[in-house]
Amino acid sequence: MHVTRIERIERIKGAALAGARGLALSLLSLAGSLVLFVTSVVSIVCVVVGVGLFTTPPLLRLVRSHADVRRTLAARWCGVTIPRAAYRTRPGDRLPAPFGQPVACLRMLRDPATWRSLRWLLADMTAGFATALLPAALVAYPIEGYALAAGLWRVFDGGVWWYGFVPVGGQATALAAAVLATLIAVVAYYAAEPMLRVHFTLTRRLLAPHGAELRHRVEELARTRHDAVDASAAELRRIERDLHDGAQARLVAMGMNLGTVDALMESDPATARALLARARADSVRALEELRELVRGIYPPVLAERGLSDAVRALALRMPVPVEPRTELPGRPEAAVESAAYFATSEALTNAAKHAAATHVRLQLTHQYGVLRIDVTDDGRGGADPEGSGLRGIARRLDAFDGTLTVNSPAGGPTSVTMEIPCSLLPPGSVA
């Protein structure tokens, strides 16, 4: 098949980019995976003396984040999809202090996905390091051969410099090194990108859930679907009740008043005008109630301006000062936006109603394929993760594989962290 000049240039760029990415991955595999594996193993061993009960959960959260980074890079760089782990426990496990960390530690250690992640760390710092470094070496090594042919061998005049299997001691052998460098460059031209894919294929093989984990995942999806259906039915009943008791009643009363106005227009104009004024007031109130109802279903500012501006508008309506910080380079899908908005609204409402807070910090970020919402207040603490408000947030996030972490010691502060795996649409796109 004929390859055009532009296609050759693109392939050269692709090979060079694969080499740079391979170098970055090799450093990530050697440094990140090695450090996390050693510290995690030491922490798990220290569980027997009690210290590990408190150090292991945050370390395992770092392991999960490290694995999520690799999943994101696999999809972004090579189009390799690595399913998220079906963890049976969540960070912090929504347990109150001081027992949250020890109980979460024991539950996380009983989770097969935890041990699969640790096995991946061991493989990643060895085989993963080698498969990532190979494309980088293929791309970079020819540079040395060409440098020797250009005269670098003179620096070692009187000695022998080995380039591969070629002993370079003069210009002739330096030219032989350049020939070998060309052969290696040709291999890199064709093989650098596929070799980088091998690294991510190995990662997928080790991180992707299998067997019992997949069955557990199916059970969890069935449960969250059932919860979502129940939540939708409850929401429909609420909308029906609000319409029946609010706007519908006012519209019926307004219709009756207008009928009376029609009958009194000739005989009692003063009473007719009073009834018209009442009907006008009822129409205004009905319109306000309909707007409130629509805002409760899907706020217009969320549809028009996106999650960042909707959260800022929400912060302005709170009875306590809220300091919002939003850093979103794009927009999530509409369903994720809606879930994140109402979860944030519930968390802020809890801080205002139950925590006796005087100041709330709200941070909205998106990193490594995860939308993260942090709500921290300076209230009295002691929030119950099993309370109706926080449990409702958890159910809302479950539908999107999201997690809720609550840290609320007595006396405060209370920190609520919500995470939803999702991708962002480019700025300007309609969610």
Secondary structure as GFF3:
##gff-version 3
##sequence-region A 1 431
A	DSSP	alpha_helix	5	27	.	.	.	ID=ss1
A	DSSP	pi_helix	28	33	.	.	.	ID=ss2
A	DSSP	alpha_helix	34	45	.	.	.	ID=ss3
A	DSSP	three_ten_helix	46	49	.	.	.	ID=ss4
A	DSSP	alpha_helix	52	73	.	.	.	ID=ss5
A	DSSP	pi_helix	74	78	.	.	.	ID=ss6
A	DSSP	three_ten_helix	91	94	.	.	.	ID=ss7
A	DSSP	alpha_helix	100	109	.	.	.	ID=ss8
A	DSSP	alpha_helix	112	123	.	.	.	ID=ss9
A	DSSP	pi_helix	124	128	.	.	.	ID=ss10
A	DSSP	alpha_helix	129	149	.	.	.	ID=ss11
A	DSSP	three_ten_helix	152	156	.	.	.	ID=ss12
A	DSSP	beta_strand	161	163	.	.	.	ID=ss13
A	DSSP	beta_strand	166	168	.	.	.	ID=ss14
A	DSSP	alpha_helix	171	207	.	.	.	ID=ss15
A	DSSP	alpha_helix	212	242	.	.	.	ID=ss16
A	DSSP	pi_helix	243	247	.	.	.	ID=ss17
A	DSSP	alpha_helix	248	264	.	.	.	ID=ss18
A	DSSP	alpha_helix	269	297	.	.	.	ID=ss19
A	DSSP	alpha_helix	300	305	.	.	.	ID=ss20
A	DSSP	alpha_helix	307	317	.	.	.	ID=ss21
A	DSSP	beta_strand	322	327	.	.	.	ID=ss22
A	DSSP	alpha_helix	334	353	.	.	.	ID=ss23
A	DSSP	beta_strand	360	367	.	.	.	ID=ss24
A	DSSP	beta_strand	370	377	.	.	.	ID=ss25
A	DSSP	alpha_helix	388	398	.	.	.	ID=ss26
A	DSSP	beta_strand	403	407	.	.	.	ID=ss27
A	DSSP	beta_strand	414	421	.	.	.	ID=ss28
###
